[in-house]
Amino acid sequence: MQRRGVSLVEVLVAATLLAVGVAGTLHALLASARLRLDADRREALVGMLLDRLAWFEAAACAGGDTAGVTRLADGPEARWGVQAVGNLRVLTLDGSRGSRARTARTHIVTSRPCD
């Protein structure tokens, strides 16, 4: 005699497999969103650091010692300072991707001779 339909065990196994698949998809989407946010923060930080380096290249010898902070809301932060050391002007840049970033800060030091 042949049975028609599916048993309760088959339905439970199918539901479990479907739940595992959906959970894996949601986890992948969450990881993708985190990576995208991290990439956006890195991109913003690099832009801020490049702007400050371009400024230093153009105006290194024009002014005195100076320092500042450039910060985006809940995102990257760049601290910078320019000092005279002998006939050199030294730029120190410290950057981070934000308060919740899990990696070390970026530290750049460069100099330019001024006559």
VENCOR-V468410 format. One line per field, one symbol per residue. ss: DSSP state (H for helix, E for strand, L for the rest). phi: phi as a letter, one per 40 degrees, with the letter a starting at -180 (. if undefined). A space follows every 50 residues. Layout:
BEGIN
ss->???
phi->???
END
This chain:
BEGIN
ss->LLLLLLLHHHHHHHHHHHHHHHHHHHHHHHHHHHHHHHHHHHHHHHHHHH HHHHHHHHHLLLLLLEEEEEELLLLLEEEEEEEEELLEEEEEEEEELLLL LLLLLEEEEEEEELL
phi->.ccbgbcccccccccccccccccccccccccccccccccccccccccccc ccccccccbdccbccaaabbbbdfacabbaabbcbgcbbbbbbbbbcicb cbbcccbbbabacbc
END
